[in-house]
Each structure stands twice: as C-alpha cells, then as structure tokens.
Amino acid sequence: MLHHVEIYVSSLKKTTEFWGWFLSELGYERFQEWNAGISYKYQDTYLVFVQTEERFMDVPYHRCRTGLNHLAFHAKSKAQVDEITLKLKEKEIPVLYEDKHPYAAGQDYYALFFEDPDRIKVELVAP
C-alpha cells in the first residue's frame, strides 16, 4: 500500500487551485497545510505538494526525463471521467490525446489524460 507521494512544484498557488478541485472530485480531503505546502488525503494515502525553493527552479520538470512520468487515479465510473473532462474544458485545461479520447490507451481502456500546472501528466481511469 502506498503511504504518500511528495511532489515539489513551481507555484504552490497554481498547484493548490488545480489539484484542490480535482482531488476533491475523487474524494480526497485537505489533510495538512503550511506556508510551503499542502497535502490531500484519501483513506490511508495522501499526496503532498511543496513549493520548490528558488535556488532549485533553474531546471524545470519534464515527464520524459528520469523520474516521475505520471500519476494515475481510479475513477468511480465512465460518467465521472466524462464529467471531469467537461470540467477541464470549462477551466481551459487541455485534454491530452484529445483526438483519441477517451480511448487513447486502447479500445478497452476508458481514461482521461491531462497535465497539471508543472506539466505532470495526470490520468483518470474508469473501471
């Protein structure tokens, strides 16, 4: 069982706005908050976002470099994937692989792909 994941971010404000609404849609709740970070918890697992110090901001994140590629979350249903897709569009957050959405990963895999403010890929997978 995964205990937690901690991610350093370039803008805690943008990250909190982005992840706050998305994680609440999935049932996560704010767990901890301090000047340089915030966490969201679902059952026994939580995600932590921490503001990157200015001295480490010179090399931006890219998911194709060594390290984290993406985070994938369980959706409750295909309908939830569709609802989140509409909300992303309302927020003007681009859907990745939109020409193949929601089957970008194959005909038997109903999912949504998008990016957070630091371009970390996020996946929402229907059961």
Secondary structure, DSSP 4 states (H G I P E B T S, - for coil): ---EEEEEES-HHHHHHHHHHHHHHTT-EEEEEETTEEEEEETTEEEEEEEPPGGGTTS---TTSSS--EEEEE-S-HHHHHHHHHHHHHTTPPBTTTTTTT-TT-TT--EEEEE-TT--EEEEE--
